[in-house]
Structure formats: structure tokens, C-alpha cells
Amino acid sequence: MSFECGYEGCGRSFDSKQGLGQHESAAHEGDEPYKDEERMRELYLEQKLSSKEIAEKFDVSSTTIIDWLDRLNIQTRTPSYERPPNFRTNNLGYEEIRNEYQGERDSVLIHRLMAVAECGFDAVAGKDVHHENGIQWDNRPRNLSLMTRSEHVSEHHQQGMYDDHLEEVHQHRHDDGHFASFGGGSA
């Protein structure tokens, strides 16, 4: 196994980690690559290496790398920045996909996404998506129908659900700006 010097322009190889360490201490004292802003921007921002991967590359702790990213004014990624979208059932019983990217949170309700997939965005825009059987997580296309807001309110009044459910959905949407209104409607 060969250990290569990570300092730019050096390119020397050693048979042991100890040999590499001695070389770096003698030849590159105070010349640590993680202190080089250009190099760190290349690794962290362009190559999208994690702080842990960079730390392993330079044989230091990830805390050291995070500290130097901060000192070099390189904005670090939060765990949510790197996370894929997540699926959840919200507190009203609706299935949704949530995503956070660069501090901005967004979500889409699955039944609205299904309606767009089945009917197209323009048909869903400004409409409510109603669950025919009243089960919020039953998002089969045959269980979903598009309605105007007034039709939806009327339907829920007839079912005796408006005060208990639809008002809560509309209120939740207004209280939490991230509650999905994909296509401009609501539940």
C-alpha cells in the first residue's frame, strides 16, 4: 500500500503512514492543505465531498475540517441540505413529501401530486382534491376528484365533516406556509 502526499505539487509517495507523516511534518510544516481556501472550496463545494471525507483524505478530524471551513468563510451544508426528500403522514392524516434545500422547506401532498399526474397541472390548479371515501391516505386515482372550493365545502357540509375537518385543513394551510397547495388548491 502506498501513501501519497496530499500537498499540491508534491506528489511524493511513502510505504507507510508514519513515513508520510514525517515527510509532511518536515517538508510542509504549517502548510496544511485544509488551510488552503481554494483547495477547500474545490473539495467541499465543487466535488461535494463531506467534511468526513476531506478529514480522511488529510488524516485529521472532521471537527478540524469544519473549523477551517468556518475560518475560510465557506458555508457548510447542514444535514438537511444533504438529505433526500422525506415521506410522512402529517398531523391531519395526509401523506406528503417534504424537502429542504438551502434552508428553504417545501412540501407536496401526495393526493395533489396524484391528481396532477392523472389530470395535468392546469386542470388541478386552483382546485381542491377531494377523497371520495373520506380516507386522507387513500390516494388511488379512482378515490380522488377535483372540485372547486365551494363544491368541496358543500360536499363536506353534507357529510357533516366541515367543522371537524375541512376548516382545520384550510386553517393549517394558512398557519403553516409550507403546507402543500401544489396547483393552487387545498386538500
Secondary structure, 3 states (H helix, E strand, C coil): CCEECCCCCCCCEECCHHHHHHHHHHHCCCCCHHHCHHHHHHHHHHCCCCHHHHHHHHCCCHHHHHHHHHHCCCCCCCHHHHCCCEEEECCCCCEEEEEEECCEEEEEEHHHHHHHHHHCHHHHCCCEEEECCCCCCCCCHHHEEEECHHHHHHHHHHCCCHHHHHHHHHHHHHHCCCCCCCCCCCC
